[in-house]
Amino acid sequence: MADPRYNAAWRMAEQWKQRMGQQRPSQGMSGFKMLGAWLLFGMLLLVGTLFALFFLVIGWALMPLLRYKMKKRAERFSHTYEGQASSKHGSAHYHHVLEGEYEAKPSPRR
């Protein structure tokens, strides 16, 4: 087998490693900067969590109001529909089901 060091990609990687070794290592973040960054990140997480909890509680508090409003709207719709149906058919035995509308008729007696 051929020696991998004669491979062009291998040589480029070796050259890159040599160049990186010659450069002066960069100074990392100081301890105070790193601590400040972590504290800032922690505060942002805390504030975001508090906002989420606040809006969750507001949503839960408004849910009964929304339920009441939707119930009233459904009742108003059903009363409107029944009023239209009774004026159309003039019958007290008018029914509305999901499959359609029907009217029960008495069976003929013999």
Residue frames as a rotation matrix with the C-alpha (Angstrom) as fourth column:
MET 1
0.576 0.817 0.000 0.00
0.817 -0.576 0.000 0.00
0.000 0.000 -1.000 0.00
ALA 2
-0.014 -0.543 0.840 1.08
0.442 -0.757 -0.482 3.55
0.897 0.364 0.251 -0.57
ASP 3
-0.640 -0.288 -0.713 2.18
0.768 -0.260 -0.585 5.66
-0.017 -0.922 0.388 2.36
PRO 4
0.420 0.907 0.030 -0.65
0.907 -0.420 0.005 8.09
0.017 0.025 -1.000 3.34
ARG 5
0.173 -0.396 -0.902 1.89
0.367 -0.824 0.432 10.88
-0.914 -0.405 0.003 3.80
TYR 6
-0.864 -0.473 0.170 2.25
0.307 -0.228 0.924 11.09
-0.399 0.851 0.342 0.02
ASN 7
-0.036 0.940 0.339 -1.45
0.998 0.019 0.054 11.85
0.044 0.340 -0.939 -0.31
ALA 8
-0.525 -0.157 0.836 -2.20
0.359 -0.932 0.051 15.49
0.771 0.327 0.546 -1.28
ALA 9
0.517 0.781 0.351 -4.90
-0.073 -0.368 0.927 15.84
0.853 -0.505 -0.133 1.38
TRP 10
0.669 -0.348 -0.656 -2.50
0.739 0.405 0.538 14.48
0.078 -0.845 0.529 4.03
ARG 11
-0.421 -0.893 0.158 0.16
0.880 -0.445 -0.167 17.01
0.220 0.069 0.973 3.05
MET 12
-0.234 0.403 0.885 -2.34
0.047 -0.904 0.425 19.88
0.971 0.141 0.193 3.15
ALA 13
0.813 0.557 -0.168 -3.47
0.155 0.071 0.985 18.83
0.561 -0.827 -0.029 6.61
GLU 14
0.297 -0.794 -0.530 0.13
0.953 0.214 0.214 18.67
-0.056 -0.569 0.821 7.83
GLN 15
-0.594 -0.490 0.638 0.83
0.578 -0.812 -0.086 22.14
0.560 0.318 0.765 6.41
TRP 16
0.223 0.772 0.596 -2.28
-0.068 -0.597 0.799 23.49
0.973 -0.219 -0.080 8.08
LYS 17
0.827 0.042 -0.560 -1.22
0.517 0.333 0.788 22.00
0.219 -0.942 0.253 11.44
GLN 18
-0.193 -0.970 -0.146 2.23
0.980 -0.181 -0.088 23.58
0.059 -0.160 0.985 11.11
ARG 19
-0.475 0.064 0.878 0.76
0.230 -0.954 0.194 27.01
0.850 0.294 0.438 10.33
MET 20
0.610 0.774 0.168 -1.60
-0.015 -0.201 0.980 26.76
0.792 -0.600 -0.111 13.28
GLY 21
0.602 -0.451 -0.658 1.27
0.797 0.387 0.464 25.79
0.045 -0.804 0.593 15.58
GLN 22
-0.458 -0.838 0.297 3.31
0.827 -0.524 -0.204 28.81
0.326 0.152 0.933 14.49
GLN 23
0.005 0.526 0.850 0.56
0.071 -0.848 0.525 31.30
0.997 0.058 -0.041 15.30
ARG 24
-0.917 -0.245 0.313 0.46
-0.247 -0.265 -0.932 32.88
0.312 -0.933 0.182 18.69
PRO 25
-0.498 0.789 -0.359 -2.39
0.814 0.568 0.120 31.34
0.298 -0.232 -0.926 20.69
SER 26
-0.245 0.498 0.832 -5.22
-0.049 -0.863 0.503 33.81
0.968 0.083 0.236 21.13
GLN 27
-0.978 -0.032 0.208 -6.16
-0.203 -0.114 -0.973 34.97
0.055 -0.993 0.105 24.57
GLY 28
-0.447 0.862 -0.240 -9.41
0.700 0.504 0.506 33.37
0.557 0.059 -0.828 25.70
MET 29
0.359 0.650 0.669 -12.06
-0.052 -0.702 0.710 35.17
0.932 -0.290 -0.219 27.64
SER 30
-0.712 -0.587 0.385 -10.95
-0.381 -0.137 -0.914 36.23
0.589 -0.798 -0.126 31.06
GLY 31
-0.784 0.380 -0.491 -12.62
0.593 0.693 -0.410 34.73
0.185 -0.613 -0.768 34.10
PHE 32
-0.630 0.555 -0.544 -14.66
0.081 -0.650 -0.756 37.86
-0.773 -0.520 0.364 34.78
LYS 33
-0.557 0.421 -0.716 -15.92
-0.826 -0.367 0.427 38.09
-0.083 0.829 0.552 31.20
MET 34
-0.720 0.279 -0.636 -16.90
-0.035 0.900 0.434 34.42
0.694 0.335 -0.638 31.21
LEU 35
-0.747 0.447 -0.492 -18.69
0.625 0.219 -0.749 34.81
-0.227 -0.867 -0.443 34.56
GLY 36
-0.587 0.519 -0.621 -20.51
-0.364 -0.855 -0.371 37.89
-0.723 0.008 0.691 33.26
ALA 37
-0.634 0.336 -0.697 -21.58
-0.686 0.172 0.707 36.05
0.357 0.926 0.121 30.11
TRP 38
-0.734 0.352 -0.581 -22.96
0.413 0.910 0.030 33.15
0.539 -0.218 -0.813 32.15
LEU 39
-0.688 0.488 -0.537 -24.77
0.426 -0.328 -0.843 35.48
-0.587 -0.809 0.018 34.53
LEU 40
-0.592 0.457 -0.663 -26.31
-0.687 -0.716 0.120 37.39
-0.420 0.527 0.739 31.61
PHE 41
-0.656 0.326 -0.681 -27.40
-0.367 0.651 0.665 34.17
0.659 0.686 -0.308 29.94
GLY 42
-0.752 0.362 -0.550 -28.89
0.634 0.626 -0.454 32.90
0.180 -0.690 -0.701 33.23
MET 43
-0.656 0.522 -0.545 -30.79
-0.002 -0.724 -0.690 36.15
-0.755 -0.452 0.476 33.74
LEU 44
-0.591 0.441 -0.675 -32.21
-0.804 -0.261 0.534 35.96
0.059 0.859 0.509 30.21
LEU 45
-0.683 0.343 -0.645 -33.39
0.130 0.926 0.355 32.40
0.719 0.158 -0.677 30.86
LEU 46
-0.734 0.393 -0.554 -34.96
0.624 0.068 -0.779 33.46
-0.269 -0.917 -0.295 34.15
VAL 47
-0.621 0.506 -0.599 -36.75
-0.423 -0.859 -0.287 36.45
-0.660 0.076 0.748 32.62
GLY 48
-0.633 0.372 -0.679 -38.03
-0.637 0.249 0.730 34.32
0.441 0.894 0.080 29.72
THR 49
-0.718 0.356 -0.598 -39.35
0.492 0.868 -0.074 31.71
0.492 -0.347 -0.798 32.12
LEU 50
-0.694 0.469 -0.545 -41.13
0.360 -0.430 -0.828 34.35
-0.623 -0.771 0.130 34.20
PHE 51
-0.604 0.485 -0.633 -42.74
-0.749 -0.618 0.241 35.84
-0.274 0.619 0.736 31.08
ALA 52
-0.660 0.345 -0.667 -43.92
-0.239 0.745 0.623 32.38
0.712 0.571 -0.409 30.01
LEU 53
-0.714 0.393 -0.580 -45.42
0.694 0.508 -0.510 31.68
0.094 -0.767 -0.635 33.43
PHE 54
-0.714 0.443 -0.541 -47.11
-0.116 -0.838 -0.534 35.09
-0.690 -0.319 0.650 33.48
PHE 55
-0.528 0.523 -0.669 -48.80
-0.843 -0.224 0.489 34.52
0.106 0.822 0.559 30.11
LEU 56
-0.723 0.272 -0.635 -49.76
0.163 0.960 0.226 30.98
0.672 0.060 -0.738 31.11
VAL 57
-0.716 0.457 -0.527 -51.54
0.593 0.001 -0.805 32.24
-0.368 -0.889 -0.272 34.22
ILE 58
-0.608 0.504 -0.614 -53.26
-0.546 -0.827 -0.138 35.00
-0.577 0.251 0.777 32.21
GLY 59
-0.636 0.345 -0.690 -54.44
-0.560 0.407 0.721 32.36
0.530 0.845 -0.066 29.71
TRP 60
-0.716 0.368 -0.593 -55.80
0.566 0.803 -0.185 30.15
0.408 -0.468 -0.784 32.47
ALA 61
-0.707 0.454 -0.542 -57.56
0.263 -0.543 -0.797 33.11
-0.657 -0.706 0.265 34.08
LEU 62
-0.523 0.498 -0.692 -59.25
-0.757 -0.644 0.109 34.10
-0.392 0.581 0.713 30.82
MET 63
-0.966 0.094 -0.239 -60.34
-0.057 0.829 0.556 30.57
0.251 0.551 -0.796 29.91
PRO 64
-0.522 0.840 -0.149 -63.66
0.710 0.331 -0.621 30.64
-0.473 -0.430 -0.769 31.88
LEU 65
-0.147 0.440 -0.886 -64.55
-0.258 -0.882 -0.396 33.96
-0.955 0.170 0.243 30.27
LEU 66
-0.667 -0.165 -0.727 -63.88
-0.741 0.038 0.671 32.56
-0.083 0.986 -0.148 26.81
ARG 67
-0.933 0.354 -0.054 -65.86
0.351 0.934 0.071 29.41
0.075 0.047 -0.996 27.62
TYR 68
-0.295 0.855 -0.426 -68.82
0.449 -0.269 -0.852 31.49
-0.843 -0.442 -0.305 28.81
LYS 69
-0.232 0.148 -0.961 -68.67
-0.636 -0.771 0.035 33.61
-0.736 0.620 0.273 25.66
MET 70
-0.861 -0.127 -0.492 -68.54
-0.477 0.534 0.698 30.57
0.174 0.836 -0.521 23.36
LYS 71
-0.776 0.630 -0.026 -71.43
0.580 0.698 -0.420 28.92
-0.247 -0.341 -0.907 25.24
LYS 72
-0.110 0.747 -0.656 -73.58
0.063 -0.653 -0.755 32.02
-0.992 -0.124 0.024 24.82
ARG 73
-0.443 -0.112 -0.889 -72.71
-0.817 -0.357 0.452 32.19
-0.368 0.928 0.067 21.12
ALA 74
-0.979 0.081 -0.189 -73.68
-0.008 0.905 0.425 28.53
0.205 0.418 -0.885 20.64
GLU 75
-0.491 0.851 -0.186 -76.96
0.625 0.196 -0.755 29.06
-0.606 -0.487 -0.628 22.48
ARG 76
-0.110 0.424 -0.899 -77.74
-0.392 -0.849 -0.353 32.12
-0.913 0.314 0.260 20.37
PHE 77
-0.716 -0.211 -0.665 -76.99
-0.698 0.198 0.689 30.15
-0.014 0.957 -0.289 17.19
SER 78
-0.920 0.390 -0.039 -79.17
0.390 0.921 0.023 27.21
0.045 0.006 -0.999 18.25
HIS 79
-0.247 0.870 -0.427 -82.08
0.392 -0.313 -0.865 29.52
-0.886 -0.381 -0.264 19.15
THR 80
-0.248 0.098 -0.964 -81.77
-0.722 -0.682 0.116 31.29
-0.646 0.725 0.240 15.81
TYR 81
-0.893 -0.141 -0.428 -81.69
-0.410 0.648 0.642 27.97
0.187 0.749 -0.636 13.95
GLU 82
-0.746 0.664 -0.038 -84.68
0.610 0.660 -0.438 26.57
-0.266 -0.350 -0.898 15.86
GLY 83
-0.159 0.695 -0.701 -86.63
-0.028 -0.713 -0.700 29.76
-0.987 -0.092 0.133 15.18
GLN 84
-0.438 -0.055 -0.898 -85.96
-0.865 -0.247 0.437 29.48
-0.246 0.967 0.061 11.47
ALA 85
-0.977 0.030 -0.213 -86.83
-0.040 0.948 0.317 25.78
0.211 0.318 -0.924 11.47
SER 86
-0.542 0.832 -0.116 -90.13
0.579 0.270 -0.769 26.19
-0.609 -0.485 -0.628 13.28
SER 87
-0.063 0.533 -0.844 -91.16
-0.438 -0.774 -0.457 29.01
-0.897 0.341 0.282 10.94
LYS 88
-0.681 -0.227 -0.696 -90.31
-0.732 0.230 0.641 26.82
0.015 0.946 -0.323 7.93
HIS 89
-0.840 0.252 -0.480 -92.09
0.103 0.944 0.314 23.69
0.532 0.214 -0.819 9.01
GLY 90
-0.211 0.802 0.559 -94.60
-0.778 -0.484 0.402 24.95
0.593 -0.350 0.726 11.56
SER 91
0.529 0.364 -0.767 -94.21
0.044 0.891 0.452 21.71
0.848 -0.273 0.455 13.48
ALA 92
0.625 -0.277 0.730 -93.29
-0.779 -0.283 0.560 21.26
0.052 -0.918 -0.393 17.11
HIS 93
0.755 -0.305 0.580 -91.67
0.053 0.910 0.411 17.92
-0.653 -0.279 0.704 16.28
TYR 94
0.859 -0.498 -0.117 -88.92
-0.252 -0.212 -0.944 19.32
0.446 0.841 -0.307 14.12
HIS 95
0.745 -0.655 0.123 -85.50
0.214 0.409 0.887 17.70
-0.632 -0.635 0.445 14.68
HIS 96
0.711 -0.640 -0.291 -82.02
-0.612 -0.360 -0.704 18.51
0.346 0.679 -0.648 13.50
VAL 97
0.770 -0.527 0.360 -79.29
0.147 0.695 0.704 15.86
-0.621 -0.489 0.612 13.55
LEU 98
-0.132 -0.932 -0.337 -75.81
-0.331 -0.279 0.901 15.65
-0.934 0.230 -0.272 12.08
GLU 99
-0.608 -0.132 0.783 -76.93
0.539 0.655 0.529 13.48
-0.583 0.744 -0.328 9.17
GLY 100
-0.807 0.378 0.453 -79.63
0.245 -0.485 0.840 15.90
0.537 0.789 0.299 8.06
GLU 101
-0.715 0.648 0.262 -83.12
-0.669 -0.526 -0.525 17.07
-0.203 -0.551 0.810 8.84
TYR 102
-0.781 0.532 -0.326 -86.12
0.284 0.769 0.573 14.88
0.556 0.355 -0.752 9.30
GLU 103
-0.463 0.737 0.492 -89.67
-0.879 -0.453 -0.147 15.01
0.115 -0.501 0.858 10.54
ALA 104
-0.973 0.126 0.191 -91.32
0.064 0.951 -0.304 12.05
-0.220 -0.284 -0.933 12.22
LYS 105
-0.440 0.868 -0.231 -94.68
-0.796 -0.258 0.548 11.21
0.416 0.425 0.804 10.68
PRO 106
-0.169 0.438 0.883 -97.28
-0.707 0.570 -0.418 9.00
-0.686 -0.695 0.214 12.32
SER 107
-0.986 -0.161 0.028 -97.68
-0.106 0.758 0.644 5.57
-0.125 0.632 -0.765 10.78
PRO 108
-0.346 0.918 -0.194 -101.06
-0.808 -0.186 0.560 4.88
0.478 0.351 0.805 9.14
ARG 109
-0.623 0.238 0.745 -103.40
-0.482 0.634 -0.605 2.66
-0.617 -0.736 -0.280 11.23
ARG 110
-0.898 0.295 -0.327 -105.34
-0.135 0.523 0.842 -0.13
0.419 0.800 -0.430 9.66
